[in-house]
Amino acid sequence: MNIRSELSTRATKSDLTAKRLVNVFTSSKSEQSNIRQDMIASIPKMVPVTQLVSFKVKISPEKAQQISRAITNTVINNKTIIDTISQKSGVVPEKTTQVLNSFHQNINTPATEVVQKISDDTKIEKAKVTSVIKEFSVQLRSDEKISQVAAKDNNLDSDQVKKVIDAQLPVISEPEKNIEQTVTIPQTVSIDEYEEVKKMWTHQYEKGEVPLTENLKNRRAWVEQDIVIITNTLNKLLSSQEEVKQQGLDDVGYILPIFLVNNLTGEQLLAYLKAKIEAARTVKDLLDREKEVTERLKAGAEEKVNVMKPKMKEAEKTMELKEELTSS
């Protein structure tokens, strides 16, 4: 029995979900257009960085902003760190400090808009602003003393400071690449529902049949391709431009069945895509670790073989010498 027949049968038995899905299949072009417009209208605007951090760390936005300010000031007041960021980003120290000052002032801006705002405020080109923020993130990740000093000098909880840094880094350094981290789970989606979707896709990516094509040869390629597609789609859906959002909705058709998409609101769709890409990233990390272990074992085996070769040659020489002595 095909899916439409199955749904029709269930719909006649008062299955409400089946009825909605049948309506999607049989809806007119004008109705489909209305569904699209309603979905786009219900896609929430991107929230500020402080609100994202607040949600992840479970602290108030005001506390998140206070901790962020303390972290930024700690870096700005440390000449050695500023010089390091300046040297690695290729931006002079004065402008590096300008960028970081402006960064804090724009922390209540959505992550994808921060760089443009800083560039507008400081008159420093976007590429240089991006370089400074990336190096700033590298320093925060590699130098634990920054979080310790920020906590001590501002009477803050050191664990909270570390958590804020961890929550903030991906969305400030490369927001477009980590776009799913700018999506919060709406109240219309329970945590249990979200985790169930994530669990389902994790299992599918890990154990499910790989949709092999000419360009898709294995599981890793499938997972990596989906990460790229979902990332690009989320960026389009969260764009401020209506036309780009429409393109994003078109792209969703390559990721999810249309009958499922049409039964979601915009915010539910974002949450579903967030769960799917997080599942893909989880499996990719697992595949990366497996590959690393395999390569280490292979390298160890090759090293053992290389060590054994001289010993075998030495043993052969010893045997030859014994044979010569015996024959003489």
Wavefront OBJ file of the C-alpha trace (Angstrom):
o trace
v 0.000 0.000 0.000
v 1.436 3.418 -0.936
v 1.604 6.276 1.535
v -1.316 8.243 0.082
v -3.649 5.229 0.233
v -2.548 4.476 3.774
v -3.151 8.074 4.859
v -6.561 8.170 3.165
v -7.601 4.987 4.977
v -6.485 6.381 8.323
v -8.194 9.713 7.628
v -11.551 7.960 7.183
v -11.025 6.455 10.646
v -10.789 9.916 12.265
v -6.974 10.002 12.436
v -6.464 13.784 12.748
v -2.809 13.701 11.725
v -3.639 11.649 8.643
v -6.438 14.094 7.757
v -4.010 17.029 7.898
v -1.514 15.204 5.698
v -4.176 14.268 3.144
v -5.221 17.918 3.036
v -1.634 18.833 2.204
v -1.548 16.381 -0.710
v -4.860 17.622 -2.102
v -4.470 21.348 -1.438
v -4.525 23.759 -4.382
v -1.615 25.907 -5.537
v -3.120 28.966 -3.843
v -3.466 27.016 -0.588
v 0.137 25.813 -0.889
v 1.208 29.421 -1.409
v -0.688 30.472 1.715
v 0.968 27.683 3.697
v 4.392 28.928 2.574
v 3.598 32.524 3.486
v 2.270 31.514 6.900
v 5.386 29.468 7.555
v 7.753 32.280 6.560
v 5.762 34.735 8.683
v 6.115 32.412 11.685
v 9.910 32.091 11.392
v 11.208 33.988 14.430
v 13.789 36.733 14.131
v 17.287 35.912 15.275
v 17.847 36.621 18.952
v 20.822 38.615 20.341
v 24.022 36.850 21.389
v 23.333 37.568 25.082
v 19.942 35.863 24.844
v 21.497 32.776 23.235
v 24.127 32.598 25.968
v 21.458 33.177 28.610
v 19.426 30.243 27.262
v 22.407 27.866 27.035
v 24.023 28.701 30.387
v 20.668 29.174 32.173
v 21.423 32.647 33.507
v 19.648 35.964 32.960
v 20.503 38.023 29.846
v 21.768 40.768 32.184
v 24.153 38.313 33.856
v 25.308 37.036 30.470
v 26.028 40.607 29.388
v 27.899 41.353 32.628
v 30.124 38.288 32.224
v 30.727 39.035 28.537
v 31.771 42.585 29.429
v 34.175 41.272 32.093
v 35.773 38.844 29.616
v 36.197 41.502 26.915
v 37.620 44.062 29.367
v 40.091 41.496 30.706
v 41.449 41.003 27.181
v 41.445 44.721 26.307
v 43.416 45.543 29.471
v 46.075 42.931 28.741
v 48.627 44.400 26.317
v 50.269 41.032 25.672
v 47.004 39.436 24.546
v 46.064 42.459 22.423
v 49.490 42.335 20.749
v 49.058 38.604 20.080
v 45.608 39.108 18.532
v 46.967 42.049 16.531
v 49.928 40.080 15.200
v 47.896 37.016 14.215
v 44.987 38.947 12.695
v 47.161 41.504 10.894
v 45.256 44.401 12.484
v 47.179 47.074 14.433
v 46.698 47.061 18.253
v 44.693 50.322 18.310
v 42.161 49.004 15.808
v 42.107 45.604 17.525
v 41.074 47.344 20.747
v 38.478 49.352 18.825
v 36.947 46.188 17.401
v 36.738 44.494 20.816
v 35.203 47.579 22.436
v 32.594 47.712 19.689
v 32.049 43.966 19.984
v 30.936 44.344 23.572
v 28.695 47.288 22.689
v 26.988 45.136 20.042
v 26.644 41.981 22.128
v 22.861 42.512 22.125
v 22.835 42.128 18.330
v 22.054 38.825 16.529
v 25.273 36.874 15.915
v 25.138 37.105 12.108
v 24.859 40.909 12.274
v 27.628 41.601 14.813
v 30.512 41.863 12.331
v 28.625 44.280 10.066
v 27.650 46.457 13.041
v 31.240 46.595 14.291
v 32.469 47.431 10.794
v 29.910 50.248 10.522
v 30.777 51.624 13.972
v 34.571 51.494 13.628
v 34.911 52.046 9.850
v 37.146 48.962 9.755
v 36.519 46.550 6.868
v 34.530 43.408 7.636
v 37.353 40.991 6.793
v 39.605 42.589 9.413
v 36.822 42.654 12.001
v 36.235 38.941 11.392
v 39.970 38.205 11.776
v 40.123 40.031 15.108
v 37.041 38.258 16.487
v 38.362 34.849 15.399
v 41.726 35.467 17.078
v 39.923 36.811 20.145
v 38.036 33.492 20.249
v 41.280 31.520 19.861
v 42.780 33.345 22.845
v 39.704 32.706 24.992
v 39.797 29.016 24.096
v 43.529 28.517 24.637
v 44.253 30.756 27.651
v 42.379 29.685 30.795
v 43.897 32.576 32.742
v 41.552 34.989 30.936
v 38.453 33.404 32.485
v 40.177 33.122 35.867
v 41.190 36.805 35.907
v 37.769 37.924 34.636
v 36.068 35.965 37.425
v 38.428 37.136 40.169
v 38.501 40.841 39.211
v 34.712 41.047 38.878
v 33.631 38.740 41.725
v 32.052 36.293 39.298
v 31.582 32.548 39.460
v 34.503 31.025 37.515
v 32.390 28.102 36.224
v 29.786 30.524 34.849
v 32.502 32.537 33.116
v 33.837 29.374 31.436
v 30.330 28.329 30.395
v 29.650 31.767 28.891
v 32.902 31.560 26.914
v 32.016 28.053 25.647
v 28.495 29.138 24.680
v 29.643 32.361 23.037
v 32.650 31.183 21.026
v 30.992 29.307 18.116
v 28.364 31.974 17.459
v 30.728 34.956 17.592
v 33.682 33.471 15.709
v 31.841 31.749 12.836
v 28.088 32.388 13.163
v 27.205 31.276 9.625
v 29.013 27.937 10.037
v 27.381 27.322 13.421
v 24.005 28.818 12.547
v 22.042 26.065 14.348
v 23.478 27.325 17.624
v 21.645 30.611 17.100
v 18.323 28.726 17.035
v 16.519 28.344 20.355
v 13.916 25.652 20.994
v 10.453 27.304 21.003
v 7.847 26.727 23.705
v 5.701 24.896 21.141
v 8.344 22.135 21.046
v 9.037 20.224 24.261
v 12.582 19.181 25.137
v 11.438 15.541 24.972
v 10.093 16.030 21.425
v 13.301 17.764 20.365
v 15.519 15.040 21.836
v 13.358 12.348 20.226
v 13.858 13.884 16.764
v 17.586 14.224 17.408
v 17.790 10.607 18.615
v 15.890 9.390 15.541
v 18.241 11.160 13.119
v 21.342 10.118 15.070
v 20.253 6.486 14.669
v 19.470 7.058 10.985
v 22.872 8.615 10.261
v 24.636 5.932 12.277
v 22.767 2.786 11.202
v 20.405 3.740 8.360
v 20.846 2.926 4.689
v 23.145 5.405 2.944
v 21.455 7.056 -0.095
v 24.327 6.233 -2.447
v 24.738 8.298 -5.611
v 27.536 8.975 -8.080
v 28.904 11.677 -5.768
v 27.864 10.077 -2.471
v 30.005 7.005 -1.885
v 29.817 6.349 1.866
v 28.258 7.249 5.233
v 30.769 9.995 6.030
v 30.065 11.757 2.717
v 26.315 11.556 3.386
v 26.620 13.044 6.879
v 28.991 15.808 5.768
v 26.761 16.696 2.815
v 23.694 16.984 5.054
v 25.582 19.265 7.460
v 26.430 21.614 4.583
v 22.902 21.550 3.122
v 21.150 22.156 6.461
v 23.632 24.903 7.412
v 23.008 26.732 4.130
v 19.238 26.270 4.453
v 19.140 27.633 8.013
v 21.179 30.663 6.957
v 18.653 31.361 4.202
v 15.608 30.846 6.432
v 17.068 33.232 9.019
v 17.953 35.883 6.449
v 16.353 39.306 6.783
v 15.517 39.222 3.042
v 12.148 37.755 2.032
v 13.466 36.385 -1.280
v 16.304 34.522 0.453
v 13.849 33.048 2.970
v 11.756 31.750 0.066
v 14.876 30.083 -1.367
v 15.502 28.502 2.030
v 11.988 27.098 2.102
v 12.540 25.654 -1.398
v 15.739 24.003 -0.140
v 13.898 22.425 2.804
v 12.179 20.165 0.254
v 15.546 18.438 -0.323
v 15.908 17.765 3.412
v 12.428 16.838 4.676
v 9.257 15.382 3.099
v 6.922 18.164 1.979
v 3.938 16.703 3.891
v 5.982 16.999 7.106
v 7.189 20.526 6.333
v 3.675 21.783 5.638
v 2.511 20.654 9.067
v 5.123 22.667 10.949
v 5.220 26.317 11.906
v 8.320 28.327 11.036
v 9.767 28.066 14.545
v 9.049 24.322 14.686
v 10.780 23.862 11.331
v 13.901 25.627 12.631
v 13.897 23.423 15.742
v 13.527 20.276 13.590
v 16.449 21.306 11.359
v 18.507 22.148 14.456
v 17.879 18.645 15.851
v 18.758 17.059 12.493
v 22.046 18.909 12.045
v 23.068 18.308 15.659
v 22.464 14.601 15.072
v 24.621 14.778 11.932
v 27.415 16.571 13.802
v 27.272 13.982 16.606
v 27.696 11.128 14.128
v 30.430 13.004 12.238
v 32.382 13.408 15.503
v 31.959 9.683 16.131
v 33.191 8.827 12.628
v 36.153 11.196 13.072
v 37.139 9.469 16.326
v 36.839 6.032 14.736
v 39.010 7.160 11.823
v 41.604 8.578 14.227
v 41.770 5.307 16.198
v 42.060 3.271 12.981
v 44.887 5.471 11.703
v 46.718 5.222 15.043
v 46.434 1.434 15.035
v 47.585 1.303 11.417
v 50.550 3.576 12.173
v 51.429 1.416 15.181
v 51.300 -1.752 13.088
v 53.498 -0.205 10.378
v 55.972 0.962 13.012
v 56.085 -2.541 14.454
v 56.745 -3.994 10.993
v 59.517 -1.456 10.391
v 61.104 -2.352 13.739
v 60.870 -6.063 12.990
v 62.513 -5.803 9.557
v 66.036 -4.980 10.864
v 65.705 -7.753 13.452
v 64.709 -10.241 10.761
v 67.615 -9.160 8.575
v 69.954 -9.525 11.564
v 68.560 -12.995 12.228
v 69.085 -13.932 8.568
v 72.706 -12.763 8.752
v 73.228 -14.809 11.929
v 71.815 -17.907 10.232
v 74.013 -17.368 7.188
v 77.055 -16.986 9.426
v 76.190 -20.193 11.304
v 75.778 -22.065 8.020
v 79.168 -20.803 6.813
v 80.840 -21.866 10.063
v 79.159 -25.278 9.896
v 80.177 -25.871 6.278
v 83.750 -24.835 6.968
l 1 2 3 4 5 6 7 8 9 10 11 12 13 14 15 16 17 18 19 20 21 22 23 24 25 26 27 28 29 30 31 32 33 34 35 36 37 38 39 40 41 42 43 44 45 46 47 48 49 50 51 52 53 54 55 56 57 58 59 60 61 62 63 64 65 66 67 68 69 70 71 72 73 74 75 76 77 78 79 80 81 82 83 84 85 86 87 88 89 90 91 92 93 94 95 96 97 98 99 100 101 102 103 104 105 106 107 108 109 110 111 112 113 114 115 116 117 118 119 120 121 122 123 124 125 126 127 128 129 130 131 132 133 134 135 136 137 138 139 140 141 142 143 144 145 146 147 148 149 150 151 152 153 154 155 156 157 158 159 160 161 162 163 164 165 166 167 168 169 170 171 172 173 174 175 176 177 178 179 180 181 182 183 184 185 186 187 188 189 190 191 192 193 194 195 196 197 198 199 200 201 202 203 204 205 206 207 208 209 210 211 212 213 214 215 216 217 218 219 220 221 222 223 224 225 226 227 228 229 230 231 232 233 234 235 236 237 238 239 240 241 242 243 244 245 246 247 248 249 250 251 252 253 254 255 256 257 258 259 260 261 262 263 264 265 266 267 268 269 270 271 272 273 274 275 276 277 278 279 280 281 282 283 284 285 286 287 288 289 290 291 292 293 294 295 296 297 298 299 300 301 302 303 304 305 306 307 308 309 310 311 312 313 314 315 316 317 318 319 320 321 322 323 324 325 326 327 328
